Amino acid sequence: MNFCELLPLELGWTVKSWKMLGGKCNIPPRSLVSVLAKIVTISLVTVLLLEGVCRIYNKLNPTFIFPSDSYNRFRGVSFAKRYLSQLNSQGFNDVEHSRNKKSNIFRIVGIGDSFVFGVVPREKNFLALLERKLNYEKTLFEIVNMGIPNIGTDSYLALLVNEGLSLSPDLVICCFFMGNDFDDRLESHPNRFHSYLYAFLKYLYIAHIENAEAVFSSASYRDDALNINPKKFLAIERERSLNFRKNNKDFLAKLDWATSNLKRMKEVCSLRGAQFLVVIIPDEAQVSISLQKEVVGSYGALAEEAFDFKFPNMLLGVRLREMNIPYIDLLDDFSALPESKRCYRPRDTHWNIAGNELAADFIFNKLKFFLDLSGSDAAKR
């Protein structure tokens, strides 16, 4: 019995209890207070029971629906089916990797959110494509995909320290998404009370009312599927656009927080003798002129001059250079493409298959110089 099947049992208990308490349509005035007290009592007991059911279920079978202060909240389930493949034993969208690295292999660990985890089939993911490009001549490179949806830079750091470094990487690539990596972070108040029942009802609203497709979908893949309704998609991009507003004082604090985590990632990599590289992934609103106009237009009288969709990348680049962290910014590469070249899934915020292919090309063309592969046959691909 799954969690959703448990709720009707509790609701059924409520109805039976109401009948046992003598619920009637015609209530005598003298017993009105008593009946109201029974209604309140039944309601409170029902809410508490449902809250308990939610907590017990999550204890026995943890799920991303309920609040957590761990980066594992949105981690994939081990061996879960996804399109024509399945997740590995660690819940990552990748094949199995031995902790013991072969001496002739250059191991790259890729860390990031749903862009790294991938919304396209595994073999079409940009990291999988990048690995094939690097190994065009012969198998010398191994890329370990450690993407977990809906996490941010503090989780990237924790994931690297807790799991990534144990794989003895030669290079760690942190994929920084401009759309939400300045904002996504672990629960700031782990001791604050969270209602699991409220979280479940909120999930039902998002999943069924808004018709959002789950990142972990096991259904057949459709590159042109419309995954989020137009109103919700615009709301997502509008919220993200706040970081592209000029004179946004809040953004500087977010920048400080995000880059402090990237700095720590570089430090721990250096202690283990691993290189560290940041790949900056642009939000769709940064590269699509039509979407930019739609987002800016949603503010009404706010002038278009109030936004600068490239300024955050410039600030991030300055900070990374100050910390001596090498990076690859994909914004100019994707911005140079014609508007007719769709690289993001419609109403989804993630790259489609073509976007993943282009990302792999762009990264490879710059990574080959970082790894000094410019003279190899692979670099000619």
N, C-alpha and C positions, 0 to 999 in steps of 0.2 A: 504494500500500500504506500503510495507516494504522499507527499505533504498536502497536495491539493485535495486528496480524497479524505483527509482527516477533518477538514473544516466542516463539511456537511454533518458529520457525526456530532460535532460540538453544537452546531446550530440546531440539529434535531433534538439534542438534550434540552436546549432552551425552550423549544416549543412544547415539549412534553412537560417540562417543569411549570410552564405558564398554565397549562391545562390542569395540572395537579393543584395549582394554587387557586383554581376556580375563576379563571379569567372569563368575564362576561361583557357583553356589550352595554347592558343597562346597569350602571353602577349607582347604588344608593348614595346620597350625599354624605351620610354619616360614615361610610366606609371608603370614601374617596382617598383620604390621606393614607389609609392602610394599603389600598391597591397601588397607589403611586409609589409607596415605599417598597412594595413587592416588585414593581416594575424596575425601579432603580437598582434594587438588590440583584435581581435576575440579570440586568444589563451589566452591572459591575462584575458579577461572578463570571458571566460569559466572556467578557473582555479579558479578565484575568486568566481564565482557562485557555482561551485562544493564544494569549501571550505566552503562557506556559508551553502549549503545544509547539509554537514556533521555536521557542528556545530549546526544547528537548530535541526537536527534529534537527535543528542546526548543530546541536552537540553530537548527535549520532551520524548526521550526514551533512557536513558543512557545505554551504552554498553561498554564492555571491549575492544572493538576494538580501541577506541580513548584514548589519553593520559589523565592521571589523577594523582593527588597527594594524592589520598585517597586509603585506603586499601579496599574500597568497589568496586574498579574497576573490580576485578575478582570475586566478590561475586555472588553467585547463585541468580537466579530470584525466587521470592516467588512462591511456589507451582508448579515450573517447573517439568515436568515429567522426571524421570531418571530411565531407565530400568523398573522394575516393581513397583517402588515406586515413590514418588515425594518429592521435597525439602519442608521444613517447611515454615512457614510464614516469617521467618527471612532470608530465602535463604540459610540455612544450610542443609547439607545432613543428616537430623535427624528427629525424631518425634518432636511433640510440647512439650515444657517444660514450666511449670508454673514458674513464677518468685518467687512465694511463695513456699519455700521448706518445705516439711513435716518434723516434728520434729524428726522422727525416721529414716530419710534418710540421708546417707552420700553422698553428691553431689560432683562429680568430673567434672571439666570443662577441656576438651581437646582442646588445641589450636595448630595450625600448618598450613602447606600448603596443597598441593594436596594429600599428604600421609594421612593426617587426614581427609580431605574432602572425599577422597577415589575414586579410579577408578574402583573398583569392586562393585557389588551390595551392597546396604547398609547393609544387614544382614550378609555379608561376610567381612565387614570392621573390622580391628583389634580392634577398640574401642568398637564396638557392641559385638564382641566375648568376649572381656575382661569383659564387663558388665555382660554377661551371666555367665561367670565363677565366678565372684565375688558373684553373686546372686544364686549360685547353691543350697545353703542351704535354704535361704529365701531372699526375696527382701529387701535389706538394702542399696544397692548402686544404684546410678543413674549417668550415664556418659553423659554429654552434649557435643556433637560434634560441635565445633565452627571452623572447618577447612575452610580456604579460599585459593584456588589455587593461586600460583604465588606471594606470599607475603613473607616477611622476618621478622627478629626479631624486627625491629622498628614497624612493623605493628602488630606483636604479642602483644607488649606492649600497643599500642594504642587500640587494640581490647579488651584486658583485662580490661583496665581502663574504656573505653567507654561502654562496654557491659558485659564483663565477671563477673566483681565484683558485678554487680547488681543482679546476680543470687545467691548470698550468697554461693559461693563454699566452701567446706571444704578442698578441694585439687585442685590445678591447675597443670595439666600436660602439659608442653610445649614440643612438639615434634620437635626436631632440626634435620633437614636433612643435612647431611654432603655434599651432592651434590651441594647445592646452597644457604644455609642459611647464609654463610659467605658473599655472594655477593648480594642477593636480598634485595632491600631496596626501600623505597618510593622515588619519584622524588626529587632529590636534589636541583633542581632549578625551583620551581613552577612558577616563573614569566617569564621563558624563553618561547619564542614563539614556539609552536608546530603546525605543519601542520596536520590538521585532514584528509585532502585528502591523504597526504603521508601515514598516519597511516592506512587508509582504503586500499590503494593499497598494502602496506606491508602485511596486513592481508590476502588479496586475494592471494598473492604470497605464504605465509606460508601455508594457508589452502588448496590451489589447486595444487600448484607446488610441495610442499614437502609432501603433503598427510598426514599431522599430524592430528590425531584424537583429537577432543576437549574433555576436561575433562568433559564437561557438556552434553556429548552425551546421547540422549534418546533412541538410538537404542538398540537392544538386545545385551547382553554382550557375548563376546567371549574371553576366557582366553588365547587363543593362537593366537589372532589377531596380525598381524605385523603392528604396528601403525606409525612408522617413517621409512623413507627409510634409507638404510644402511649408505649412505654417511652423511646424516644429523645426524643420531644417533651417529656415530663416532665423528663428529664435536662437538656435545654436550658433550660427555664424555671427549674428548680431552681438551675442554675449562675448564671443571671442574677439570681435572687432574693438572691444574696449582697450585692448592692449595696443591697438594701432592708432589710437587717438593721440593727437599731439598734446604736449604739456600734461601728460597723465602722470601725476606724482606717485600714484599707487604702483605703477609699472616698475619704477626704479627699485622699490622694495622687493617686488617679485623677481626682478633681475638679480638682485643681491642674493636672494635665497637660492635661486636655481643655480647660479654660477658657483656658489659656495659648495654645493653638492658635487658639481662637476670637478671642482678643484680637489675635493677629497677623493674622488674617483681616480684622478690622475696620480695623487700622492700614493694611494694604496697600490696602484698598478706599478709605480716606480719602485716601491719597496719589494715587489715580487719580480722585478726585472721585465715587466711587460710594457709595451707601448700603449698609448691611449690616444684615441681619435674621436672627434665628435662629428657626426653627420647631421646637418640641419635640414629638416624636412619642412617645406612651406605649407601653410594652410591654403586651401583652394581659393579663398577670398583674396589671397595675395597674388595669385597668378591669373585669375579669371576676371577680366574687366567687367563683364556683364554681371557677375556675382557681386563685385565691388559696388557697382552702381545700385544694385538691389539692396545691399546692406546699408549703404550710405543713405539711400532714399527712405529706408525705414525709420530714420531719425527725423524725418520731416524737414523742419527749417534749418537743421544743422548743415552747414556748408561742407562741400566736398573737401575744401581746403583744411578742414579740421582733422583729416586723417592722413597718415603717412604709412602705407602698408609695407614699406621697406625699412623704416627707421629702427624697429626692434631688432632686425637682423644686423644692422650696422652696430648698434649698441652691444649686442651679444658678441659679435665678432671682435670688437675692441676689447671686451673683457677677456675673451679667450686668448687673444694675443698677449695681453698683459700677464696672463697666467702661463704663458708658453704652452698652450694647448693647441695642437694642430686641429684644423677643422675643414670640412667640405660643406659649403653652403650651396644647396641645390636651387635656391630661389631664382637666380638669374637664368639658370638652365631651363627651368620650367616656364619662366616668364617669357622667354624668347620664342616659345612655341606658338604657332598660330592659334587663335581662339577656337578654330574648328577642330583642332587636335584635342580630343577629350582624353584627359589623363586621370580623372577622378570618377569614381562611380557616381551615377546620378543620384543626387540627394542622399549622400552617404558620408562624405568628408574623407574617404580613403581612396588610395589609388586603385584604378582598375587594372586589368592585365597589361594594357599598353603603358600605363603609368609605372608599373613595377619594372617593365622591360627597360623603359627610358631611365629610371632611377639606377638600375644595375649598370647601364652603359655610362651614365654620368659619373657614378662613383668609381667604376673601374678605370675610366680614363684619367682620373685624378689619383686614385689609389696606387696605380702602377708606378707613379713617380715617387710617392711616399714610401713604397716598398722597394724602390729601385728595380722595377721590372721593365723599364723602358726599352731595353734591348732584346727582350725575350720574344718568342713567337706569340705568346699569349697577349703581349701588349699590342700586337698588330690586329687583334680581333676587334 
